Amino acid sequence: MATKTTSTREQILSLLKRERQLTVSAIAHELDITEMAVRRHLNTLERDDIVETTLLRQAMGRPTNVYQLSHSGQEMFPRDYATLAIELLKNLEELDGATKVKALFDMRTERIKKKYEKRMFLKDFQEKLYEIARLQNENGFMAEVTEEPDGTYVLKQFNCPIAEVAKEFPVVCECEKNLLTELLNAEVQVINCMATGQDGHCYYKISPK
């Protein structure tokens, strides 16, 4: 019987990963713990959007709830998207040159710009800046805005989901800067970049025109 909460949680997640869908009773049987204990863990995991439940209708008897990993739960298991992306980009660079890679990232930037602009309609400069921070947070950048005494702003990003790609292809960071410049119609200066810097954060100093 599992005795540690973290151990039981990990076992439940591993079971769901292997079996895809399981009932409370099936999990309890596999781990040799009570159904009450299983429900307690599942309630927490569901609250944290790691697992989700589906009502399964059966040929006989009442429908029963089955549990499965949510998208967030699936992403908790090892992934290596960065290596794959870097390999594909290097292949593209070898086949068609660095210009083609830049064009690819320019297309990505334009797509993000159009998406962000929909959330900035009729907003002033400051409102746009804070909206960008919210949008970046939704994409995992852990962003925040601080206002400096001289009237400028600093957009701080404490995480970069594409940092490994940016280390190999600095054009990514150039595109991020251009995105901010165009969305805000402002002067944007890179103070620190986690792809090339030492402290693991990205800071942009932004001056309204």
Backbone hydrogen bonds in HBPLUS format (Angstrom, degrees):
<---DONOR---> <-ACCEPTOR-->    atom                        ^
c    i                          cat <-CA-CA->   ^        H-A-AA   ^      H-
h    n   atom  resd res      DA  || num        DHA   H-A  angle D-A-AA Bond
n    s   type  num  typ     dist DA aas  dist angle  dist       angle   num
A0008-THR N   A0004-LYS O   2.89 MM   4  6.17 162.5  1.92 157.8 162.1     1
A0009-ARG N   A0005-THR O   2.90 MM   4  6.09 163.3  1.93 154.0 159.0     2
A0010-GLU N   A0006-THR O   2.95 MM   4  6.13 161.9  1.98 148.6 153.0     3
A0011-GLN N   A0007-SER O   2.98 MM   4  6.20 153.8  2.05 145.9 153.4     4
A0012-ILE N   A0008-THR O   2.92 MM   4  6.18 156.2  1.98 152.2 158.3     5
A0013-LEU N   A0009-ARG O   3.01 MM   4  6.29 163.1  2.03 152.2 156.6     6
A0014-SER N   A0010-GLU O   2.92 MM   4  6.10 157.0  1.97 146.9 153.4     7
A0015-LEU N   A0011-GLN O   2.92 MM   4  6.11 155.7  1.98 145.8 152.4     8
A0016-LEU N   A0012-ILE O   2.99 MM   4  6.24 162.4  2.02 151.9 156.2     9
A0017-LYS N   A0013-LEU O   2.92 MM   4  6.10 145.4  2.04 142.3 152.4    10
A0018-ARG N   A0014-SER O   3.01 MM   4  6.25 154.7  2.08 146.7 152.5    11
A0019-GLU N   A0015-LEU O   2.82 MM   4  5.94 171.5  1.82 158.9 161.6    12
A0020-ARG N   A0016-LEU O   2.81 MM   4  4.98 134.7  2.02 127.8 135.7    13
A0021-GLN N   A0019-GLU O   2.84 MM   2  5.63 142.1  1.98 102.6  92.6    14
A0022-LEU N   A0067-TYR O   3.04 MM  45  5.38 151.7  2.12 141.2 150.0    15
A0067-TYR N   A0022-LEU O   2.75 MM  45  5.38 172.9  1.75 149.8 150.6    16
A0027-ILE N   A0023-THR O   3.08 MM   4  6.36 160.1  2.13 150.4 155.2    17
A0028-ALA N   A0024-VAL O   2.91 MM   4  6.13 164.0  1.94 154.3 159.1    18
A0029-HIS N   A0025-SER O   2.92 MM   4  6.07 153.9  1.99 143.4 150.4    19
A0030-GLU N   A0026-ALA O   3.00 MM   4  6.20 160.8  2.03 147.9 152.6    20
A0031-LEU N   A0027-ILE O   2.99 MM   4  6.16 159.8  2.03 155.0 159.7    21
A0032-ASP N   A0028-ALA O   2.81 MM   4  5.55 118.5  2.19 136.6 150.7    22
A0033-ILE N   A0028-ALA O   3.15 MM   5  5.09 152.1  2.24 134.8 142.4    23
A0038-VAL N   A0034-THR O   3.12 MM   4  6.48 156.4  2.18 146.2 152.8    24
A0039-ARG N   A0035-GLU O   2.85 MM   4  6.10 162.7  1.88 152.6 156.8    25
A0040-ARG N   A0036-MET O   3.03 MM   4  6.25 152.5  2.11 143.6 150.9    26
A0041-HIS N   A0037-ALA O   3.17 MM   4  6.48 159.6  2.21 148.7 152.8    27
A0042-LEU N   A0038-VAL O   2.86 MM   4  6.10 164.1  1.88 156.1 161.3    28
A0043-ASN N   A0039-ARG O   2.82 MM   4  5.90 155.7  1.88 149.5 155.3    29
A0044-THR N   A0040-ARG O   3.31 MM   4  6.54 155.4  2.37 140.5 146.0    30
A0045-LEU N   A0041-HIS O   2.93 MM   4  6.19 161.5  1.96 152.0 157.7    31
A0046-GLU N   A0042-LEU O   2.77 MM   4  5.87 151.8  1.85 148.2 155.8    32
A0047-ARG N   A0043-ASN O   2.94 MM   4  6.07 152.6  2.02 139.6 147.4    33
A0048-ASP N   A0044-THR O   3.01 MM   4  6.25 145.3  2.13 142.7 151.9    34
A0050-ILE N   A0045-LEU O   2.82 MM   5  5.17 167.9  1.84 166.1 161.9    35
A0051-VAL N   A0045-LEU O   3.33 MM   6  5.60 152.0  2.41 109.4 110.9    36
A0049-ASP N   A0046-GLU O   3.04 MM   3  4.94 159.5  2.09 104.2 108.3    37
A0070-SER N   A0050-ILE O   2.93 MM  20  5.36 175.0  1.93 126.9 128.6    38
A0052-GLU N   A0068-GLN O   2.82 MM  16  5.56 159.1  1.87 161.0 167.5    39
A0068-GLN N   A0052-GLU O   2.96 MM  16  5.56 155.4  2.02 161.0 168.4    40
A0054-THR N   A0066-VAL O   2.90 MM  12  5.40 156.7  1.96 154.7 162.3    41
A0066-VAL N   A0054-THR O   2.88 MM  12  5.40 163.1  1.91 156.2 161.8    42
A0056-LEU N   A0064-THR O   2.73 MM   8  5.26 168.1  1.74 159.1 158.0    43
A0064-THR N   A0056-LEU O   2.92 MM   8  5.26 157.8  1.97 146.1 147.3    44
A0074-GLN N   A0070-SER O   2.90 MM   4  6.23 154.1  1.97 152.0 158.4    45
A0075-GLU N   A0071-HIS O   3.03 MM   4  6.31 149.5  2.13 145.5 153.8    46
A0076-MET N   A0073-GLY O   3.15 MM   3  5.31 154.6  2.22 102.4 110.2    47
A0077-PHE N   A0074-GLN O   3.23 MM   3  5.91 162.6  2.26 116.0 120.7    48
A0084-LEU N   A0080-ASP O   3.40 MM   4  6.70 167.5  2.42 150.9 154.1    49
A0085-ALA N   A0081-TYR O   2.84 MM   4  6.06 167.1  1.86 159.1 162.9    50
A0086-ILE N   A0082-ALA O   2.87 MM   4  6.05 163.5  1.90 154.9 159.3    51
A0087-GLU N   A0083-THR O   2.94 MM   4  6.10 161.4  1.97 149.1 154.3    52
A0088-LEU N   A0084-LEU O   2.96 MM   4  6.19 162.2  1.99 153.7 158.3    53
A0089-LEU N   A0085-ALA O   2.93 MM   4  6.12 157.2  1.99 148.6 155.1    54
A0090-LYS N   A0086-ILE O   2.88 MM   4  6.05 154.3  1.94 149.1 156.2    55
A0091-ASN N   A0087-GLU O   2.97 MM   4  6.19 151.1  2.06 143.4 151.5    56
A0092-LEU N   A0088-LEU O   2.94 MM   4  6.21 153.6  2.01 143.7 151.0    57
A0093-GLU N   A0089-LEU O   2.85 MM   4  6.08 156.7  1.91 145.8 152.3    58
A0094-GLU N   A0090-LYS O   2.90 MM   4  6.09 152.5  1.98 143.8 151.1    59
A0095-LEU N   A0091-ASN O   2.94 MM   4  6.15 150.0  2.03 145.6 153.7    60
A0096-ASP N   A0092-LEU O   2.78 MM   4  5.83 172.9  1.79 158.5 160.8    61
A0097-GLY N   A0093-GLU O   2.71 MM   4  4.31 136.2  1.90 118.4 126.0    62
A0100-LYS N   A0097-GLY O   3.23 MM   3  5.75 134.3  2.45 108.7 118.2    63
A0102-LYS N   A0098-ALA O   2.97 MM   4  6.29 161.6  2.00 154.3 158.8    64
A0103-ALA N   A0099-THR O   2.95 MM   4  6.18 153.8  2.02 143.4 150.8    65
A0104-LEU N   A0100-LYS O   3.03 MM   4  6.28 146.0  2.15 140.8 149.6    66
A0104-LEU N   A0101-VAL O   3.11 MM   3  5.08 119.5  2.49  93.1 108.1    67
A0105-PHE N   A0101-VAL O   3.10 MM   4  6.50 155.3  2.16 150.6 156.2    68
A0106-ASP N   A0102-LYS O   2.82 MM   4  6.06 149.1  1.91 149.6 159.5    69
A0107-MET N   A0103-ALA O   3.01 MM   4  6.22 150.6  2.10 142.9 149.6    70
A0108-ARG N   A0104-LEU O   3.12 MM   4  6.46 152.0  2.20 140.4 148.0    71
A0109-THR N   A0105-PHE O   2.88 MM   4  6.15 158.5  1.93 148.2 153.6    72
A0110-GLU N   A0106-ASP O   2.97 MM   4  6.20 158.0  2.02 147.8 153.3    73
A0111-ARG N   A0107-MET O   3.01 MM   4  6.22 152.7  2.09 146.5 153.8    74
A0112-ILE N   A0108-ARG O   2.98 MM   4  6.29 160.2  2.02 153.0 157.9    75
A0113-LYS N   A0109-THR O   2.86 MM   4  6.04 158.6  1.91 149.1 155.8    76
A0114-LYS N   A0110-GLU O   3.07 MM   4  6.28 161.6  2.11 147.0 150.3    77
A0115-LYS N   A0111-ARG O   3.18 MM   4  6.39 154.2  2.25 142.1 149.3    78
A0116-TYR N   A0112-ILE O   2.84 MM   4  6.09 160.9  1.88 157.8 162.7    79
A0117-GLU N   A0113-LYS O   2.87 MM   4  5.98 157.9  1.91 153.1 159.2    80
A0119-ARG N   A0116-TYR O   2.91 MM   3  5.50 145.7  2.03 115.5 124.9    81
A0120-MET N   A0117-GLU O   3.06 MM   3  5.02 159.7  2.10 103.7 109.9    82
A0123-LYS N   A0120-MET O   3.12 MM   3  5.41 161.9  2.15 134.0 130.5    83
A0128-LYS N   A0124-ASP O   2.90 MM   4  6.10 155.1  1.96 157.2 164.9    84
A0129-LEU N   A0125-PHE O   2.97 MM   4  6.27 157.3  2.03 152.3 158.4    85
A0130-TYR N   A0126-GLN O   3.07 MM   4  6.37 165.6  2.09 154.7 157.2    86
A0131-GLU N   A0127-GLU O   2.95 MM   4  6.07 144.1  2.08 139.4 150.1    87
A0132-ILE N   A0128-LYS O   2.84 MM   4  6.13 149.8  1.93 150.0 157.8    88
A0133-ALA N   A0129-LEU O   3.11 MM   4  6.47 154.8  2.18 145.4 151.7    89
A0134-ARG N   A0130-TYR O   3.06 MM   4  6.38 152.7  2.14 141.1 147.9    90
A0135-LEU N   A0131-GLU O   2.89 MM   4  6.18 160.2  1.93 150.8 156.3    91
A0136-GLN N   A0132-ILE O   2.79 MM   4  6.02 160.3  1.83 154.9 160.4    92
A0137-ASN N   A0133-ALA O   2.94 MM   4  6.13 150.0  2.03 142.4 150.8    93
A0138-GLU N   A0134-ARG O   3.02 MM   4  6.33 149.2  2.11 145.6 153.7    94
A0139-ASN N   A0136-GLN O   3.01 MM   3  5.04 136.8  2.20  95.7 108.5    95
A0141-PHE N   A0136-GLN O   2.94 MM   5  5.30 167.4  1.96 140.3 139.1    96
A0140-GLY N   A0137-ASN O   3.00 MM   3  5.01 165.2  2.02 109.1 110.3    97
A0159-ASN N   A0141-PHE O   3.15 MM  18  4.72 142.5  2.29 136.9 127.6    98
A0158-PHE N   A0142-MET O   3.09 MM  16  5.29 173.5  2.09 130.7 131.5    99
A0144-GLU N   A0156-LYS O   2.86 MM  12  5.32 145.3  1.98 147.4 156.8   100
A0156-LYS N   A0144-GLU O   2.81 MM  12  5.32 167.3  1.83 169.2 169.8   101
A0146-THR N   A0154-VAL O   2.98 MM   8  5.28 155.5  2.04 143.3 151.3   102
A0154-VAL N   A0146-THR O   2.83 MM   8  5.28 157.4  1.89 154.5 160.6   103
A0148-GLU N   A0152-THR O   2.81 MM   4  5.33 168.1  1.82 153.4 155.8   104
A0151-GLY N   A0148-GLU O   3.04 MM   3  5.56 160.4  2.08 121.4 123.3   105
A0153-TYR N   A0206-ILE O   2.93 MM  53  5.08 161.4  1.96 146.4 152.4   106
A0206-ILE N   A0153-TYR O   2.71 MM  53  5.08 170.7  1.72 152.1 155.3   107
A0155-LEU N   A0204-TYR O   2.85 MM  49  5.11 155.4  1.91 150.7 154.7   108
A0204-TYR N   A0155-LEU O   2.94 MM  49  5.11 153.5  2.01 138.9 147.6   109
A0157-GLN N   A0202-CYS O   2.78 MM  45  5.03 156.5  1.84 155.1 160.7   110
A0202-CYS N   A0157-GLN O   2.91 MM  45  5.03 171.1  1.91 151.9 154.9   111
A0163-ALA N   A0160-CYS O   3.15 MM   3  5.16 155.6  2.21 120.6 116.4   112
A0166-ALA N   A0162-ILE O   2.96 MM   4  6.22 158.1  2.01 152.5 159.5   113
A0167-LYS N   A0163-ALA O   2.96 MM   4  6.22 142.6  2.10 148.0 157.0   114
A0168-GLU N   A0165-VAL O   3.11 MM   3  5.39 128.1  2.39 102.3 115.0   115
A0169-PHE N   A0165-VAL O   2.84 MM   4  6.02 145.8  1.95 147.8 159.2   116
A0172-VAL N   A0169-PHE O   3.00 MM   3  6.13 175.5  2.00 136.6 137.3   117
A0173-CYS N   A0170-PRO O   2.93 MM   3  5.48 126.4  2.23 112.7 124.1   118
A0174-GLU N   A0170-PRO O   3.33 MM   4  6.78 153.4  2.41 146.1 153.7   119
A0175-CYS N   A0171-VAL O   2.93 MM   4  6.19 151.6  2.01 147.2 154.4   120
A0176-GLU N   A0172-VAL O   3.01 MM   4  6.36 148.5  2.11 144.7 153.5   121
A0177-LYS N   A0173-CYS O   3.03 MM   4  6.30 159.4  2.07 148.7 153.4   122
A0178-ASN N   A0174-GLU O   2.97 MM   4  6.23 159.9  2.01 146.4 152.2   123
A0179-LEU N   A0175-CYS O   2.85 MM   4  6.05 148.4  1.95 145.0 153.7   124
A0180-LEU N   A0176-GLU O   3.16 MM   4  6.48 160.3  2.20 150.0 153.1   125
A0181-THR N   A0177-LYS O   2.99 MM   4  6.24 162.8  2.02 152.7 157.9   126
A0182-GLU N   A0178-ASN O   2.96 MM   4  6.11 162.2  1.99 150.9 154.4   127
A0183-LEU N   A0179-LEU O   2.96 MM   4  6.06 163.0  1.99 151.0 156.3   128
A0184-LEU N   A0180-LEU O   3.03 MM   4  5.95 158.2  2.08 148.3 153.4   129
A0185-ASN N   A0181-THR O   2.82 MM   4  5.36 124.3  2.13 132.8 146.2   130
A0186-ALA N   A0181-THR O   3.33 MM   5  5.22 143.7  2.47 127.7 137.6   131
A0187-GLU N   A0207-SER O   2.97 MM  20  5.10 166.3  1.98 155.8 152.3   132
A0207-SER N   A0187-GLU O   2.86 MM  20  5.10 166.8  1.87 152.6 157.2   133
A0189-GLN N   A0205-LYS O   2.83 MM  16  5.04 163.8  1.86 150.9 156.3   134
A0205-LYS N   A0189-GLN O   2.76 MM  16  5.04 159.6  1.80 157.2 158.6   135
A0191-ILE N   A0203-TYR O   2.83 MM  12  5.21 152.0  1.91 142.1 148.9   136
A0192-ASN N   A0203-TYR O   3.34 MM  11  5.01 162.6  2.37 128.7 130.0   137
A0203-TYR N   A0192-ASN O   2.87 MM  11  5.01 153.4  1.94 130.8 137.7   138
A0196-THR N   A0193-CYS O   3.05 MM   3  5.58 145.3  2.17 112.2 121.2   139
A0197-GLY N   A0193-CYS O   2.48 MM   4  5.25 151.6  1.55 165.8 175.8   140
